[in-house]
């Protein structure tokens, strides 16, 4: 019994330490840096349930670029693309999976085309309203759109196209938010030669 108790304490303590380190890291990024999309990172912390599982299976069509805009241009021009074979998420009532592609556009901004299959969106939207994360009218509109995209089979997921183009994140063709552009840092002086 004492070994089981010790193992439980180690697992719980270790999990707590890992969670605190991750949480403090994200808090530091949001508060102390000028990282792009930090508002999105901060918003993720306000979700009223934890992410229980997330996986990503993706491949690059070209070797990853070295740092800097010139390397990113070369990667993009050589056909650089991220093929997302499987992206899964389990968080509270939501079960989602996605596949698609990501690339850099002519201004070196990310472009994404995903097909997302989602279950549990109705209770998730209700919880977001209860938590004060989104207004009730927004949740009602989202339920209506997702209901139209869902199969008539009650157990089937809603099939939702998600795109990011020109800095605009759109779901089912409806623009949700404009993301600030990625600012590419100039290469260090020793790499610029």
C-alpha positions as CSV (number, residue, x, y, z in Angstrom):
1,X,0.0,0.0,0.0
2,X,2.8,2.4,0.8
3,X,4.4,1.8,-2.6
4,X,1.1,2.5,-4.3
5,X,0.7,5.7,-2.3
6,X,4.2,6.8,-3.1
7,X,3.7,6.1,-6.8
8,X,0.4,8.1,-6.7
9,X,2.2,11.0,-5.0
10,X,5.0,11.0,-7.5
11,X,2.6,10.9,-10.4
12,X,0.4,13.7,-9.0
13,X,3.4,15.8,-8.0
14,X,5.1,15.3,-11.3
15,X,1.9,16.1,-13.2
16,X,1.5,19.3,-11.2
17,X,5.0,20.4,-11.8
18,X,4.7,19.9,-15.5
19,X,1.4,21.7,-15.6
20,X,2.8,24.7,-13.6
21,X,5.8,24.9,-15.9
22,X,3.7,24.8,-19.0
23,X,1.2,27.3,-17.6
24,X,3.9,29.7,-16.5
25,X,5.6,29.4,-19.9
26,X,2.5,30.3,-21.7
27,X,1.8,33.2,-19.3
28,X,5.3,34.5,-19.8
29,X,4.9,34.3,-23.6
30,X,1.6,36.2,-23.5
31,X,2.7,38.9,-21.0
32,X,6.4,39.4,-21.6
33,X,6.9,38.9,-25.4
34,X,5.6,40.4,-28.6
35,X,5.0,36.9,-30.1
36,X,2.4,36.9,-32.9
37,X,-1.1,35.8,-32.0
38,X,-0.5,36.0,-28.3
39,X,-4.2,37.0,-28.0
40,X,-5.1,33.6,-29.3
41,X,-2.8,31.9,-26.8
42,X,-4.3,34.0,-24.0
43,X,-7.8,33.1,-25.2
44,X,-7.0,29.4,-25.1
45,X,-6.3,29.7,-21.4
46,X,-9.8,30.9,-20.8
47,X,-11.5,27.8,-22.1
48,X,-13.7,26.3,-19.4
49,X,-12.2,22.7,-19.8
50,X,-8.8,21.2,-20.2
51,X,-7.5,19.6,-23.3
52,X,-7.5,15.9,-22.5
53,X,-5.7,14.8,-25.6
54,X,-4.2,16.3,-28.7
55,X,-2.2,14.7,-31.5
56,X,-0.7,15.9,-34.8
57,X,0.6,13.8,-37.7
58,X,2.1,16.0,-40.4
59,X,4.8,15.9,-43.0
60,X,6.8,18.6,-44.8
61,X,7.0,18.4,-48.6
62,X,10.5,20.1,-48.4
63,X,13.1,20.1,-45.6
64,X,12.3,22.8,-43.1
65,X,13.7,26.2,-43.9
66,X,16.6,27.7,-42.1
67,X,15.6,30.8,-40.1
68,X,14.9,34.1,-41.8
69,X,12.7,35.4,-44.6
70,X,15.0,34.5,-47.4
71,X,15.1,30.9,-46.4
72,X,11.3,30.9,-46.0
73,X,10.9,32.3,-49.5
74,X,13.2,29.6,-50.9
75,X,11.2,26.9,-49.0
76,X,7.9,28.3,-50.2
77,X,9.1,28.6,-53.8
78,X,10.5,25.1,-53.8
79,X,7.0,23.8,-53.0
80,X,7.2,23.9,-49.2
81,X,4.0,22.7,-47.7
82,X,2.9,21.2,-44.5
83,X,0.5,18.2,-45.1
84,X,-1.6,17.7,-42.0
85,X,-2.7,14.1,-42.1
86,X,-4.3,14.0,-38.7
87,X,-4.9,16.6,-36.1
88,X,-7.1,15.4,-33.2
89,X,-8.4,17.2,-30.1
90,X,-10.4,16.0,-27.1
91,X,-11.4,18.8,-24.7
92,X,-14.5,18.5,-22.5
93,X,-17.5,17.7,-24.7
94,X,-15.6,18.4,-28.0
95,X,-14.1,15.6,-30.1
96,X,-12.5,17.0,-33.2
97,X,-10.2,15.7,-36.0
98,X,-8.8,17.6,-39.0
99,X,-6.7,17.2,-42.1
100,X,-5.5,19.5,-44.7
101,X,-2.5,21.7,-45.6
102,X,-0.6,24.8,-44.4
103,X,1.8,26.9,-46.5
104,X,3.3,30.4,-46.7
105,X,1.7,32.9,-49.0
106,X,3.3,35.6,-51.2
107,X,3.8,37.8,-48.1
108,X,5.2,35.0,-46.0
109,X,2.1,34.8,-44.0
110,X,0.5,31.4,-43.1
111,X,-2.2,30.0,-45.2
112,X,-4.2,27.0,-43.9
113,X,-6.9,24.8,-45.5
114,X,-8.4,22.2,-43.1
115,X,-11.4,20.0,-43.0
116,X,-12.5,19.6,-39.4
117,X,-14.9,16.9,-38.2
118,X,-16.3,18.0,-34.9
119,X,-18.7,16.4,-32.3
120,X,-20.0,17.9,-29.1
121,X,-20.1,21.4,-30.4
122,X,-23.5,22.2,-28.9
123,X,-22.6,21.5,-25.2
124,X,-19.2,23.2,-25.8
125,X,-20.8,26.4,-27.1
126,X,-23.3,26.3,-24.1
127,X,-20.3,26.1,-21.7
128,X,-18.5,28.9,-23.5
129,X,-21.6,31.1,-23.0
130,X,-21.9,30.1,-19.3
131,X,-18.2,30.9,-18.8
132,X,-18.7,34.3,-20.4
133,X,-16.2,33.5,-23.2
134,X,-18.6,34.2,-26.0
135,X,-22.0,36.0,-26.2
136,X,-25.1,33.9,-26.4
137,X,-26.0,35.3,-29.9
138,X,-22.6,34.1,-31.2
139,X,-23.2,30.7,-29.8
140,X,-26.7,30.5,-31.4
141,X,-25.3,31.5,-34.8
142,X,-22.5,29.0,-34.5
143,X,-24.9,26.2,-33.6
144,X,-27.1,27.1,-36.6
145,X,-24.1,27.0,-39.0
146,X,-22.6,23.8,-37.5
147,X,-26.1,22.2,-37.6
148,X,-26.3,23.0,-41.3
149,X,-22.9,21.4,-41.8
150,X,-23.7,18.3,-39.8
151,X,-24.9,15.1,-41.4
152,X,-28.5,14.2,-40.9
153,X,-27.3,11.1,-39.0
154,X,-27.5,12.3,-35.3
155,X,-24.3,10.6,-34.3
156,X,-22.3,12.0,-37.3
157,X,-19.9,14.9,-36.8
158,X,-20.2,18.3,-38.4
159,X,-17.8,18.7,-41.4
160,X,-16.4,22.2,-41.2
161,X,-14.0,23.9,-43.6
162,X,-11.5,26.1,-41.7
163,X,-9.2,28.5,-43.6
164,X,-6.6,31.1,-42.8
165,X,-5.9,33.4,-45.7
166,X,-4.7,37.0,-45.7
167,X,-4.6,36.9,-42.0
168,X,-8.3,36.1,-41.7
169,X,-9.4,32.9,-39.9
170,X,-12.7,31.7,-41.4
171,X,-15.0,28.8,-40.4
172,X,-17.4,27.6,-43.1
173,X,-16.6,30.7,-45.1
174,X,-17.5,33.0,-42.2
175,X,-14.6,35.3,-41.1
176,X,-14.2,34.9,-37.4
177,X,-11.1,37.0,-36.6
178,X,-8.2,38.8,-38.2
179,X,-4.8,37.7,-36.9
180,X,-1.9,40.1,-36.8
181,X,0.7,39.4,-39.5
182,X,3.8,37.4,-38.6
183,X,6.8,39.8,-38.4
184,X,9.9,38.1,-39.7
185,X,13.0,39.1,-37.9
186,X,16.0,40.3,-39.9
187,X,18.8,37.7,-39.9
188,X,21.7,38.4,-37.5
189,X,24.5,40.5,-39.0
190,X,26.9,37.5,-39.4
191,X,24.2,35.6,-41.4
192,X,23.3,38.6,-43.6
193,X,26.6,38.5,-45.5
